[in-house]
Amino acid sequence: EPESGISPSLLLTWTEAVGDAPRNEKRFGSVALERVVPMSLNGSATLEIGKDRMEYRLTVPHGNFETD
């Protein structure tokens, strides 16, 4: 742990260009990314889909990943 007493987390950001069609429906992939993946890692996630890009952010607490 750093001197601040706060354990570091892993932050993964994935940004991708997408087509013009808006994607408002919740399908298997978005449900897996927003719920299943973070739950399995005891983390949190956000998925934002805009007109021309998608951004996925996954935060995983230090106890759930290895650095060595």
mmCIF file as Biopython writes it, N, C-alpha, C and O atoms, coordinates in Angstrom:
data_model
#
loop_
_atom_site.group_PDB
_atom_site.id
_atom_site.type_symbol
_atom_site.label_atom_id
_atom_site.label_alt_id
_atom_site.label_comp_id
_atom_site.label_asym_id
_atom_site.label_entity_id
_atom_site.label_seq_id
_atom_site.pdbx_PDB_ins_code
_atom_site.Cartn_x
_atom_site.Cartn_y
_atom_site.Cartn_z
_atom_site.occupancy
_atom_site.B_iso_or_equiv
_atom_site.auth_seq_id
_atom_site.auth_asym_id
_atom_site.pdbx_PDB_model_num
ATOM 1   N N  . GLU A ? 1  ? 0.835   -1.186  0.000   1.0 0.0 1  A 1 
ATOM 2   C CA . GLU A ? 1  ? 0.000   0.000   0.000   1.0 0.0 1  A 1 
ATOM 3   C C  . GLU A ? 1  ? 0.873   1.239   0.000   1.0 0.0 1  A 1 
ATOM 4   O O  . GLU A ? 1  ? 1.922   1.255   0.643   1.0 0.0 1  A 1 
ATOM 5   N N  . PRO A ? 2  ? 0.464   2.261   -0.699  1.0 0.0 2  A 1 
ATOM 6   C CA . PRO A ? 2  ? 1.189   3.520   -0.666  1.0 0.0 2  A 1 
ATOM 7   C C  . PRO A ? 2  ? 1.044   4.171   0.708   1.0 0.0 2  A 1 
ATOM 8   O O  . PRO A ? 2  ? 0.235   3.737   1.528   1.0 0.0 2  A 1 
ATOM 9   N N  . GLU A ? 3  ? 1.832   5.211   0.949   1.0 0.0 3  A 1 
ATOM 10  C CA . GLU A ? 3  ? 1.792   5.900   2.228   1.0 0.0 3  A 1 
ATOM 11  C C  . GLU A ? 3  ? 0.414   6.454   2.560   1.0 0.0 3  A 1 
ATOM 12  O O  . GLU A ? 3  ? 0.085   6.604   3.737   1.0 0.0 3  A 1 
ATOM 13  N N  . SER A ? 4  ? -0.386  6.756   1.571   1.0 0.0 4  A 1 
ATOM 14  C CA . SER A ? 4  ? -1.721  7.311   1.804   1.0 0.0 4  A 1 
ATOM 15  C C  . SER A ? 4  ? -2.669  6.286   2.419   1.0 0.0 4  A 1 
ATOM 16  O O  . SER A ? 4  ? -3.738  6.648   2.909   1.0 0.0 4  A 1 
ATOM 17  N N  . GLY A ? 5  ? -2.283  5.001   2.396   1.0 0.0 5  A 1 
ATOM 18  C CA . GLY A ? 5  ? -3.134  3.957   2.945   1.0 0.0 5  A 1 
ATOM 19  C C  . GLY A ? 5  ? -4.188  3.465   1.974   1.0 0.0 5  A 1 
ATOM 20  O O  . GLY A ? 5  ? -4.991  2.599   2.321   1.0 0.0 5  A 1 
ATOM 21  N N  . ILE A ? 6  ? -4.198  3.996   0.777   1.0 0.0 6  A 1 
ATOM 22  C CA . ILE A ? 6  ? -5.173  3.594   -0.238  1.0 0.0 6  A 1 
ATOM 23  C C  . ILE A ? 6  ? -4.514  2.584   -1.169  1.0 0.0 6  A 1 
ATOM 24  O O  . ILE A ? 6  ? -3.460  2.856   -1.743  1.0 0.0 6  A 1 
ATOM 25  N N  . SER A ? 7  ? -5.132  1.428   -1.316  1.0 0.0 7  A 1 
ATOM 26  C CA . SER A ? 7  ? -4.602  0.414   -2.224  1.0 0.0 7  A 1 
ATOM 27  C C  . SER A ? 7  ? -4.812  0.855   -3.661  1.0 0.0 7  A 1 
ATOM 28  O O  . SER A ? 7  ? -5.872  1.382   -3.998  1.0 0.0 7  A 1 
ATOM 29  N N  . PRO A ? 8  ? -3.814  0.646   -4.514  1.0 0.0 8  A 1 
ATOM 30  C CA . PRO A ? 8  ? -3.977  1.017   -5.918  1.0 0.0 8  A 1 
ATOM 31  C C  . PRO A ? 8  ? -4.995  0.113   -6.611  1.0 0.0 8  A 1 
ATOM 32  O O  . PRO A ? 8  ? -5.205  -1.032  -6.213  1.0 0.0 8  A 1 
ATOM 33  N N  . SER A ? 9  ? -5.600  0.637   -7.625  1.0 0.0 9  A 1 
ATOM 34  C CA . SER A ? 9  ? -6.549  -0.111  -8.445  1.0 0.0 9  A 1 
ATOM 35  C C  . SER A ? 9  ? -6.027  -0.156  -9.869  1.0 0.0 9  A 1 
ATOM 36  O O  . SER A ? 9  ? -5.187  0.650   -10.269 1.0 0.0 9  A 1 
ATOM 37  N N  . LEU A ? 10 ? -6.534  -1.103  -10.615 1.0 0.0 10 A 1 
ATOM 38  C CA . LEU A ? 10 ? -6.241  -1.191  -12.040 1.0 0.0 10 A 1 
ATOM 39  C C  . LEU A ? 10 ? -7.389  -0.522  -12.775 1.0 0.0 10 A 1 
ATOM 40  O O  . LEU A ? 10 ? -8.551  -0.870  -12.565 1.0 0.0 10 A 1 
ATOM 41  N N  . LEU A ? 11 ? -7.071  0.438   -13.636 1.0 0.0 11 A 1 
ATOM 42  C CA . LEU A ? 11 ? -8.087  1.095   -14.459 1.0 0.0 11 A 1 
ATOM 43  C C  . LEU A ? 11 ? -7.784  0.782   -15.910 1.0 0.0 11 A 1 
ATOM 44  O O  . LEU A ? 11 ? -6.729  1.150   -16.428 1.0 0.0 11 A 1 
ATOM 45  N N  . LEU A ? 12 ? -8.709  0.104   -16.562 1.0 0.0 12 A 1 
ATOM 46  C CA . LEU A ? 12 ? -8.586  -0.240  -17.973 1.0 0.0 12 A 1 
ATOM 47  C C  . LEU A ? 12 ? -9.588  0.612   -18.741 1.0 0.0 12 A 1 
ATOM 48  O O  . LEU A ? 12 ? -10.782 0.591   -18.444 1.0 0.0 12 A 1 
ATOM 49  N N  . THR A ? 13 ? -9.105  1.360   -19.724 1.0 0.0 13 A 1 
ATOM 50  C CA . THR A ? 13 ? -9.985  2.158   -20.572 1.0 0.0 13 A 1 
ATOM 51  C C  . THR A ? 13 ? -9.829  1.675   -22.005 1.0 0.0 13 A 1 
ATOM 52  O O  . THR A ? 13 ? -8.721  1.621   -22.537 1.0 0.0 13 A 1 
ATOM 53  N N  . TRP A ? 14 ? -10.949 1.328   -22.621 1.0 0.0 14 A 1 
ATOM 54  C CA . TRP A ? 14 ? -10.961 0.828   -23.997 1.0 0.0 14 A 1 
ATOM 55  C C  . TRP A ? 14 ? -11.858 1.771   -24.789 1.0 0.0 14 A 1 
ATOM 56  O O  . TRP A ? 14 ? -13.046 1.901   -24.491 1.0 0.0 14 A 1 
ATOM 57  N N  . THR A ? 15 ? -11.288 2.433   -25.802 1.0 0.0 15 A 1 
ATOM 58  C CA . THR A ? 15 ? -12.036 3.354   -26.651 1.0 0.0 15 A 1 
ATOM 59  C C  . THR A ? 15 ? -11.988 2.831   -28.079 1.0 0.0 15 A 1 
ATOM 60  O O  . THR A ? 15 ? -10.940 2.411   -28.568 1.0 0.0 15 A 1 
ATOM 61  N N  . GLU A ? 16 ? -13.134 2.865   -28.733 1.0 0.0 16 A 1 
ATOM 62  C CA . GLU A ? 16 ? -13.231 2.299   -30.078 1.0 0.0 16 A 1 
ATOM 63  C C  . GLU A ? 16 ? -14.142 3.178   -30.933 1.0 0.0 16 A 1 
ATOM 64  O O  . GLU A ? 16 ? -15.167 3.667   -30.459 1.0 0.0 16 A 1 
ATOM 65  N N  . ALA A ? 17 ? -13.764 3.371   -32.184 1.0 0.0 17 A 1 
ATOM 66  C CA . ALA A ? 17 ? -14.627 4.081   -33.126 1.0 0.0 17 A 1 
ATOM 67  C C  . ALA A ? 17 ? -15.760 3.151   -33.530 1.0 0.0 17 A 1 
ATOM 68  O O  . ALA A ? 17 ? -15.545 1.963   -33.768 1.0 0.0 17 A 1 
ATOM 69  N N  . VAL A ? 18 ? -16.972 3.701   -33.605 1.0 0.0 18 A 1 
ATOM 70  C CA . VAL A ? 18 ? -18.136 2.909   -34.009 1.0 0.0 18 A 1 
ATOM 71  C C  . VAL A ? 18 ? -18.852 3.624   -35.141 1.0 0.0 18 A 1 
ATOM 72  O O  . VAL A ? 18 ? -18.600 4.800   -35.403 1.0 0.0 18 A 1 
ATOM 73  N N  . GLY A ? 19 ? -19.744 2.910   -35.810 1.0 0.0 19 A 1 
ATOM 74  C CA . GLY A ? 19 ? -20.500 3.487   -36.914 1.0 0.0 19 A 1 
ATOM 75  C C  . GLY A ? 19 ? -21.490 4.540   -36.456 1.0 0.0 19 A 1 
ATOM 76  O O  . GLY A ? 19 ? -21.578 4.851   -35.268 1.0 0.0 19 A 1 
ATOM 77  N N  . ASP A ? 20 ? -22.229 5.083   -37.399 1.0 0.0 20 A 1 
ATOM 78  C CA . ASP A ? 20 ? -23.161 6.172   -37.124 1.0 0.0 20 A 1 
ATOM 79  C C  . ASP A ? 20 ? -24.444 5.738   -36.428 1.0 0.0 20 A 1 
ATOM 80  O O  . ASP A ? 20 ? -25.096 6.556   -35.780 1.0 0.0 20 A 1 
ATOM 81  N N  . ALA A ? 21 ? -24.816 4.478   -36.547 1.0 0.0 21 A 1 
ATOM 82  C CA . ALA A ? 21 ? -26.095 4.032   -35.982 1.0 0.0 21 A 1 
ATOM 83  C C  . ALA A ? 21 ? -26.028 3.991   -34.456 1.0 0.0 21 A 1 
ATOM 84  O O  . ALA A ? 21 ? -25.143 3.343   -33.898 1.0 0.0 21 A 1 
ATOM 85  N N  . PRO A ? 22 ? -26.952 4.673   -33.774 1.0 0.0 22 A 1 
ATOM 86  C CA . PRO A ? 22 ? -26.952 4.609   -32.310 1.0 0.0 22 A 1 
ATOM 87  C C  . PRO A ? 22 ? -27.321 3.217   -31.822 1.0 0.0 22 A 1 
ATOM 88  O O  . PRO A ? 22 ? -28.147 2.535   -32.427 1.0 0.0 22 A 1 
ATOM 89  N N  . ARG A ? 23 ? -26.709 2.809   -30.738 1.0 0.0 23 A 1 
ATOM 90  C CA . ARG A ? 23 ? -26.948 1.477   -30.179 1.0 0.0 23 A 1 
ATOM 91  C C  . ARG A ? 23 ? -27.494 1.643   -28.772 1.0 0.0 23 A 1 
ATOM 92  O O  . ARG A ? 23 ? -26.730 1.683   -27.807 1.0 0.0 23 A 1 
ATOM 93  N N  . ASN A ? 24 ? -28.788 1.739   -28.651 1.0 0.0 24 A 1 
ATOM 94  C CA . ASN A ? 24 ? -29.415 1.957   -27.357 1.0 0.0 24 A 1 
ATOM 95  C C  . ASN A ? 24 ? -29.853 0.666   -26.687 1.0 0.0 24 A 1 
ATOM 96  O O  . ASN A ? 24 ? -30.137 0.664   -25.489 1.0 0.0 24 A 1 
ATOM 97  N N  . GLU A ? 25 ? -29.914 -0.432  -27.433 1.0 0.0 25 A 1 
ATOM 98  C CA . GLU A ? 25 ? -30.385 -1.695  -26.870 1.0 0.0 25 A 1 
ATOM 99  C C  . GLU A ? 25 ? -29.314 -2.312  -25.983 1.0 0.0 25 A 1 
ATOM 100 O O  . GLU A ? 25 ? -28.118 -2.175  -26.237 1.0 0.0 25 A 1 
ATOM 101 N N  . LYS A ? 26 ? -29.767 -2.992  -24.941 1.0 0.0 26 A 1 
ATOM 102 C CA . LYS A ? 26 ? -28.855 -3.751  -24.089 1.0 0.0 26 A 1 
ATOM 103 C C  . LYS A ? 26 ? -28.817 -5.176  -24.626 1.0 0.0 26 A 1 
ATOM 104 O O  . LYS A ? 26 ? -29.803 -5.908  -24.546 1.0 0.0 26 A 1 
ATOM 105 N N  . ARG A ? 27 ? -27.686 -5.554  -25.167 1.0 0.0 27 A 1 
ATOM 106 C CA . ARG A ? 27 ? -27.506 -6.903  -25.687 1.0 0.0 27 A 1 
ATOM 107 C C  . ARG A ? 27 ? -26.522 -7.651  -24.809 1.0 0.0 27 A 1 
ATOM 108 O O  . ARG A ? 27 ? -26.018 -7.115  -23.822 1.0 0.0 27 A 1 
ATOM 109 N N  . PHE A ? 28 ? -26.251 -8.898  -25.177 1.0 0.0 28 A 1 
ATOM 110 C CA . PHE A ? 28 ? -25.385 -9.750  -24.364 1.0 0.0 28 A 1 
ATOM 111 C C  . PHE A ? 28 ? -24.030 -9.100  -24.092 1.0 0.0 28 A 1 
ATOM 112 O O  . PHE A ? 28 ? -23.560 -9.105  -22.954 1.0 0.0 28 A 1 
ATOM 113 N N  . GLY A ? 29 ? -23.404 -8.546  -25.118 1.0 0.0 29 A 1 
ATOM 114 C CA . GLY A ? 29 ? -22.071 -7.957  -24.952 1.0 0.0 29 A 1 
ATOM 115 C C  . GLY A ? 29 ? -22.044 -6.812  -23.968 1.0 0.0 29 A 1 
ATOM 116 O O  . GLY A ? 29 ? -21.156 -6.742  -23.119 1.0 0.0 29 A 1 
ATOM 117 N N  . SER A ? 30 ? -23.013 -5.909  -24.070 1.0 0.0 30 A 1 
ATOM 118 C CA . SER A ? 30 ? -23.026 -4.773  -23.145 1.0 0.0 30 A 1 
ATOM 119 C C  . SER A ? 30 ? -23.365 -5.212  -21.730 1.0 0.0 30 A 1 
ATOM 120 O O  . SER A ? 30 ? -22.819 -4.667  -20.771 1.0 0.0 30 A 1 
ATOM 121 N N  . VAL A ? 31 ? -24.254 -6.182  -21.580 1.0 0.0 31 A 1 
ATOM 122 C CA . VAL A ? 31 ? -24.581 -6.703  -20.246 1.0 0.0 31 A 1 
ATOM 123 C C  . VAL A ? 31 ? -23.347 -7.369  -19.641 1.0 0.0 31 A 1 
ATOM 124 O O  . VAL A ? 31 ? -23.058 -7.178  -18.460 1.0 0.0 31 A 1 
ATOM 125 N N  . ALA A ? 32 ? -22.620 -8.147  -20.438 1.0 0.0 32 A 1 
ATOM 126 C CA . ALA A ? 32 ? -21.407 -8.801  -19.935 1.0 0.0 32 A 1 
ATOM 127 C C  . ALA A ? 32 ? -20.371 -7.769  -19.506 1.0 0.0 32 A 1 
ATOM 128 O O  . ALA A ? 32 ? -19.764 -7.906  -18.444 1.0 0.0 32 A 1 
ATOM 129 N N  . LEU A ? 33 ? -20.164 -6.742  -20.319 1.0 0.0 33 A 1 
ATOM 130 C CA . LEU A ? 33 ? -19.167 -5.727  -19.992 1.0 0.0 33 A 1 
ATOM 131 C C  . LEU A ? 33 ? -19.556 -4.895  -18.776 1.0 0.0 33 A 1 
ATOM 132 O O  . LEU A ? 33 ? -18.699 -4.562  -17.958 1.0 0.0 33 A 1 
ATOM 133 N N  . GLU A ? 34 ? -20.831 -4.557  -18.647 1.0 0.0 34 A 1 
ATOM 134 C CA . GLU A ? 34 ? -21.268 -3.684  -17.556 1.0 0.0 34 A 1 
ATOM 135 C C  . GLU A ? 34 ? -21.537 -4.420  -16.249 1.0 0.0 34 A 1 
ATOM 136 O O  . GLU A ? 34 ? -21.394 -3.835  -15.175 1.0 0.0 34 A 1 
ATOM 137 N N  . ARG A ? 35 ? -21.926 -5.699  -16.320 1.0 0.0 35 A 1 
ATOM 138 C CA . ARG A ? 35 ? -22.324 -6.411  -15.100 1.0 0.0 35 A 1 
ATOM 139 C C  . ARG A ? 35 ? -21.466 -7.626  -14.784 1.0 0.0 35 A 1 
ATOM 140 O O  . ARG A ? 35 ? -20.927 -7.734  -13.682 1.0 0.0 35 A 1 
ATOM 141 N N  . VAL A ? 36 ? -21.334 -8.537  -15.734 1.0 0.0 36 A 1 
ATOM 142 C CA . VAL A ? 36 ? -20.681 -9.818  -15.466 1.0 0.0 36 A 1 
ATOM 143 C C  . VAL A ? 36 ? -19.183 -9.640  -15.193 1.0 0.0 36 A 1 
ATOM 144 O O  . VAL A ? 36 ? -18.672 -10.150 -14.197 1.0 0.0 36 A 1 
ATOM 145 N N  . VAL A ? 37 ? -18.488 -8.926  -16.063 1.0 0.0 37 A 1 
ATOM 146 C CA . VAL A ? 37 ? -17.040 -8.758  -15.904 1.0 0.0 37 A 1 
ATOM 147 C C  . VAL A ? 37 ? -16.695 -8.045  -14.597 1.0 0.0 37 A 1 
ATOM 148 O O  . VAL A ? 37 ? -15.885 -8.565  -13.831 1.0 0.0 37 A 1 
ATOM 149 N N  . PRO A ? 38 ? -17.280 -6.870  -14.309 1.0 0.0 38 A 1 
ATOM 150 C CA . PRO A ? 38 ? -16.916 -6.222  -13.045 1.0 0.0 38 A 1 
ATOM 151 C C  . PRO A ? 38 ? -17.304 -7.033  -11.811 1.0 0.0 38 A 1 
ATOM 152 O O  . PRO A ? 38 ? -16.575 -7.030  -10.819 1.0 0.0 38 A 1 
ATOM 153 N N  . MET A ? 39 ? -18.436 -7.723  -11.858 1.0 0.0 39 A 1 
ATOM 154 C CA . MET A ? 39 ? -18.861 -8.519  -10.711 1.0 0.0 39 A 1 
ATOM 155 C C  . MET A ? 39 ? -17.869 -9.656  -10.449 1.0 0.0 39 A 1 
ATOM 156 O O  . MET A ? 39 ? -17.565 -9.963  -9.297  1.0 0.0 39 A 1 
ATOM 157 N N  . SER A ? 40 ? -17.370 -10.272 -11.510 1.0 0.0 40 A 1 
ATOM 158 C CA . SER A ? 40 ? -16.440 -11.389 -11.341 1.0 0.0 40 A 1 
ATOM 159 C C  . SER A ? 40 ? -15.086 -10.931 -10.795 1.0 0.0 40 A 1 
ATOM 160 O O  . SER A ? 40 ? -14.332 -11.739 -10.252 1.0 0.0 40 A 1 
ATOM 161 N N  . LEU A ? 41 ? -14.773 -9.638  -10.937 1.0 0.0 41 A 1 
ATOM 162 C CA . LEU A ? 41 ? -13.506 -9.094  -10.451 1.0 0.0 41 A 1 
ATOM 163 C C  . LEU A ? 41 ? -13.684 -8.207  -9.224  1.0 0.0 41 A 1 
ATOM 164 O O  . LEU A ? 41 ? -12.734 -7.574  -8.764  1.0 0.0 41 A 1 
ATOM 165 N N  . ASN A ? 42 ? -14.911 -8.163  -8.693  1.0 0.0 42 A 1 
ATOM 166 C CA . ASN A ? 42 ? -15.236 -7.303  -7.556  1.0 0.0 42 A 1 
ATOM 167 C C  . ASN A ? 42 ? -14.899 -5.848  -7.865  1.0 0.0 42 A 1 
ATOM 168 O O  . ASN A ? 42 ? -14.425 -5.109  -7.002  1.0 0.0 42 A 1 
ATOM 169 N N  . GLY A ? 43 ? -15.153 -5.451  -9.111  1.0 0.0 43 A 1 
ATOM 170 C CA . GLY A ? 43 ? -14.820 -4.102  -9.557  1.0 0.0 43 A 1 
ATOM 171 C C  . GLY A ? 43 ? -16.046 -3.335  -9.995  1.0 0.0 43 A 1 
ATOM 172 O O  . GLY A ? 43 ? -17.170 -3.651  -9.604  1.0 0.0 43 A 1 
ATOM 173 N N  . SER A ? 44 ? -15.814 -2.321  -10.813 1.0 0.0 44 A 1 
ATOM 174 C CA . SER A ? 44 ? -16.909 -1.521  -11.351 1.0 0.0 44 A 1 
ATOM 175 C C  . SER A ? 44 ? -16.595 -1.187  -12.805 1.0 0.0 44 A 1 
ATOM 176 O O  . SER A ? 44 ? -15.439 -1.218  -13.227 1.0 0.0 44 A 1 
ATOM 177 N N  . ALA A ? 45 ? -17.641 -0.868  -13.563 1.0 0.0 45 A 1 
ATOM 178 C CA . ALA A ? 45 ? -17.445 -0.588  -14.981 1.0 0.0 45 A 1 
ATOM 179 C C  . ALA A ? 45 ? -18.485 0.398   -15.480 1.0 0.0 45 A 1 
ATOM 180 O O  . ALA A ? 45 ? -19.585 0.503   -14.939 1.0 0.0 45 A 1 
ATOM 181 N N  . THR A ? 46 ? -18.104 1.119   -16.530 1.0 0.0 46 A 1 
ATOM 182 C CA . THR A ? 46 ? -19.042 1.977   -17.245 1.0 0.0 46 A 1 
ATOM 183 C C  . THR A ? 46 ? -18.853 1.723   -18.732 1.0 0.0 46 A 1 
ATOM 184 O O  . THR A ? 46 ? -17.740 1.471   -19.193 1.0 0.0 46 A 1 
ATOM 185 N N  . LEU A ? 47 ? -19.932 1.791   -19.464 1.0 0.0 47 A 1 
ATOM 186 C CA . LEU A ? 47 ? -19.913 1.643   -20.915 1.0 0.0 47 A 1 
ATOM 187 C C  . LEU A ? 47 ? -20.695 2.803   -21.492 1.0 0.0 47 A 1 
ATOM 188 O O  . LEU A ? 47 ? -21.893 2.936   -21.243 1.0 0.0 47 A 1 
ATOM 189 N N  . GLU A ? 48 ? -20.022 3.644   -22.264 1.0 0.0 48 A 1 
ATOM 190 C CA . GLU A ? 48 ? -20.673 4.784   -22.900 1.0 0.0 48 A 1 
ATOM 191 C C  . GLU A ? 48 ? -20.568 4.620   -24.406 1.0 0.0 48 A 1 
ATOM 192 O O  . GLU A ? 48 ? -19.477 4.460   -24.954 1.0 0.0 48 A 1 
ATOM 193 N N  . ILE A ? 49 ? -21.707 4.662   -25.058 1.0 0.0 49 A 1 
ATOM 194 C CA . ILE A ? 49 ? -21.732 4.533   -26.512 1.0 0.0 49 A 1 
ATOM 195 C C  . ILE A ? 49 ? -22.305 5.817   -27.080 1.0 0.0 49 A 1 
ATOM 196 O O  . ILE A ? 49 ? -23.464 6.152   -26.836 1.0 0.0 49 A 1 
ATOM 197 N N  . GLY A ? 50 ? -21.493 6.530   -27.836 1.0 0.0 50 A 1 
ATOM 198 C CA . GLY A ? 50 ? -21.907 7.782   -28.449 1.0 0.0 50 A 1 
ATOM 199 C C  . GLY A ? 50 ? -22.144 7.605   -29.932 1.0 0.0 50 A 1 
ATOM 200 O O  . GLY A ? 50 ? -22.187 6.485   -30.442 1.0 0.0 50 A 1 
ATOM 201 N N  . LYS A ? 51 ? -22.296 8.711   -30.608 1.0 0.0 51 A 1 
ATOM 202 C CA . LYS A ? 51 ? -22.581 8.692   -32.043 1.0 0.0 51 A 1 
ATOM 203 C C  . LYS A ? 51 ? -21.462 8.027   -32.846 1.0 0.0 51 A 1 
ATOM 204 O O  . LYS A ? 51 ? -21.727 7.265   -33.776 1.0 0.0 51 A 1 
ATOM 205 N N  . ASP A ? 52 ? -20.216 8.317   -32.482 1.0 0.0 52 A 1 
ATOM 206 C CA . ASP A ? 52 ? -19.102 7.805   -33.280 1.0 0.0 52 A 1 
ATOM 207 C C  . ASP A ? 52 ? -18.037 7.057   -32.484 1.0 0.0 52 A 1 
ATOM 208 O O  . ASP A ? 52 ? -17.012 6.662   -33.040 1.0 0.0 52 A 1 
ATOM 209 N N  . ARG A ? 53 ? -18.273 6.859   -31.187 1.0 0.0 53 A 1 
ATOM 210 C CA . ARG A ? 53 ? -17.280 6.122   -30.416 1.0 0.0 53 A 1 
ATOM 211 C C  . ARG A ? 53 ? -17.901 5.424   -29.216 1.0 0.0 53 A 1 
ATOM 212 O O  . ARG A ? 53 ? -18.980 5.785   -28.748 1.0 0.0 53 A 1 
ATOM 213 N N  . MET A ? 54 ? -17.191 4.421   -28.736 1.0 0.0 54 A 1 
ATOM 214 C CA . MET A ? 54 ? -17.587 3.682   -27.553 1.0 0.0 54 A 1 
ATOM 215 C C  . MET A ? 54 ? -16.424 3.750   -26.574 1.0 0.0 54 A 1 
ATOM 216 O O  . MET A ? 54 ? -15.263 3.644   -26.971 1.0 0.0 54 A 1 
ATOM 217 N N  . GLU A ? 55 ? -16.739 3.927   -25.286 1.0 0.0 55 A 1 
ATOM 218 C CA . GLU A ? 55 ? -15.694 3.917   -24.267 1.0 0.0 55 A 1 
ATOM 219 C C  . GLU A ? 55 ? -16.118 3.013   -23.126 1.0 0.0 55 A 1 
ATOM 220 O O  . GLU A ? 55 ? -17.215 3.146   -22.586 1.0 0.0 55 A 1 
ATOM 221 N N  . TYR A ? 56 ? -15.233 2.089   -22.765 1.0 0.0 56 A 1 
ATOM 222 C CA . TYR A ? 56 ? -15.471 1.153   -21.672 1.0 0.0 56 A 1 
ATOM 223 C C  . TYR A ? 56 ? -14.390 1.375   -20.632 1.0 0.0 56 A 1 
ATOM 224 O O  . TYR A ? 56 ? -13.202 1.393   -20.955 1.0 0.0 56 A 1 
ATOM 225 N N  . ARG A ? 57 ? -14.802 1.543   -19.385 1.0 0.0 57 A 1 
ATOM 226 C CA . ARG A ? 57 ? -13.853 1.713   -18.280 1.0 0.0 57 A 1 
ATOM 227 C C  . ARG A ? 57 ? -14.125 0.640   -17.238 1.0 0.0 57 A 1 
ATOM 228 O O  . ARG A ? 57 ? -15.253 0.474   -16.775 1.0 0.0 57 A 1 
ATOM 229 N N  . LEU A ? 58 ? -13.084 -0.077  -16.881 1.0 0.0 58 A 1 
ATOM 230 C CA . LEU A ? 58 ? -13.170 -1.136  -15.883 1.0 0.0 58 A 1 
ATOM 231 C C  . LEU A ? 58 ? -12.168 -0.827  -14.782 1.0 0.0 58 A 1 
ATOM 232 O O  . LEU A ? 58 ? -10.984 -0.628  -15.050 1.0 0.0 58 A 1 
ATOM 233 N N  . THR A ? 59 ? -12.644 -0.787  -13.543 1.0 0.0 59 A 1 
ATOM 234 C CA . THR A ? 59 ? -11.780 -0.569  -12.387 1.0 0.0 59 A 1 
ATOM 235 C C  . THR A ? 59 ? -11.786 -1.836  -11.544 1.0 0.0 59 A 1 
ATOM 236 O O  . THR A ? 59 ? -12.841 -2.351  -11.174 1.0 0.0 59 A 1 
ATOM 237 N N  . VAL A ? 60 ? -10.579 -2.330  -11.248 1.0 0.0 60 A 1 
ATOM 238 C CA . VAL A ? 60 ? -10.429 -3.564  -10.480 1.0 0.0 60 A 1 
ATOM 239 C C  . VAL A ? 60 ? -9.606  -3.254  -9.229  1.0 0.0 60 A 1 
ATOM 240 O O  . VAL A ? 60 ? -8.517  -2.692  -9.338  1.0 0.0 60 A 1 
ATOM 241 N N  . PRO A ? 61 ? -10.110 -3.611  -8.036  1.0 0.0 61 A 1 
ATOM 242 C CA . PRO A ? 61 ? -9.349  -3.383  -6.814  1.0 0.0 61 A 1 
ATOM 243 C C  . PRO A ? 61 ? -8.050  -4.192  -6.801  1.0 0.0 61 A 1 
ATOM 244 O O  . PRO A ? 61 ? -7.970  -5.266  -7.397  1.0 0.0 61 A 1 
ATOM 245 N N  . HIS A ? 62 ? -7.050  -3.666  -6.123  1.0 0.0 62 A 1 
ATOM 246 C CA . HIS A ? 62 ? -5.716  -4.282  -6.105  1.0 0.0 62 A 1 
ATOM 247 C C  . HIS A ? 62 ? -5.734  -5.743  -5.679  1.0 0.0 62 A 1 
ATOM 248 O O  . HIS A ? 62 ? -4.964  -6.540  -6.217  1.0 0.0 62 A 1 
ATOM 249 N N  . GLY A ? 63 ? -6.568  -6.112  -4.752  1.0 0.0 63 A 1 
ATOM 250 C CA . GLY A ? 63 ? -6.601  -7.493  -4.286  1.0 0.0 63 A 1 
ATOM 251 C C  . GLY A ? 63 ? -7.067  -8.489  -5.322  1.0 0.0 63 A 1 
ATOM 252 O O  . GLY A ? 63 ? -6.984  -9.695  -5.092  1.0 0.0 63 A 1 
ATOM 253 N N  . ASN A ? 64 ? -7.554  -8.021  -6.453  1.0 0.0 64 A 1 
ATOM 254 C CA . ASN A ? 64 ? -8.098  -8.915  -7.471  1.0 0.0 64 A 1 
ATOM 255 C C  . ASN A ? 64 ? -7.249  -8.990  -8.738  1.0 0.0 64 A 1 
ATOM 256 O O  . ASN A ? 64 ? -7.713  -9.484  -9.766  1.0 0.0 64 A 1 
ATOM 257 N N  . PHE A ? 65 ? -6.015  -8.506  -8.672  1.0 0.0 65 A 1 
ATOM 258 C CA . PHE A ? 65 ? -5.090  -8.677  -9.789  1.0 0.0 65 A 1 
ATOM 259 C C  . PHE A ? 65 ? -3.675  -8.750  -9.231  1.0 0.0 65 A 1 
ATOM 260 O O  . PHE A ? 65 ? -3.411  -8.273  -8.127  1.0 0.0 65 A 1 
ATOM 261 N N  . GLU A ? 66 ? -2.777  -9.339  -9.987  1.0 0.0 66 A 1 
ATOM 262 C CA . GLU A ? 66 ? -1.389  -9.493  -9.558  1.0 0.0 66 A 1 
ATOM 263 C C  . GLU A ? 66 ? -0.498  -8.558  -10.351 1.0 0.0 66 A 1 
ATOM 264 O O  . GLU A ? 66 ? -0.742  -8.312  -11.532 1.0 0.0 66 A 1 
ATOM 265 N N  . THR A ? 67 ? 0.535   -8.036  -9.704  1.0 0.0 67 A 1 
ATOM 266 C CA . THR A ? 67 ? 1.478   -7.157  -10.384 1.0 0.0 67 A 1 
ATOM 267 C C  . THR A ? 67 ? 2.841   -7.803  -10.582 1.0 0.0 67 A 1 
ATOM 268 O O  . THR A ? 67 ? 3.706   -7.228  -11.244 1.0 0.0 67 A 1 
ATOM 269 N N  . ASP A ? 68 ? 3.041   -8.973  -10.025 1.0 0.0 68 A 1 
ATOM 270 C CA . ASP A ? 68 ? 4.343   -9.648  -10.156 1.0 0.0 68 A 1 
ATOM 271 C C  . ASP A ? 68 ? 4.367   -10.581 -11.331 1.0 0.0 68 A 1 
ATOM 272 O O  . ASP A ? 68 ? 5.382   -11.228 -11.586 1.0 0.0 68 A 1 
#
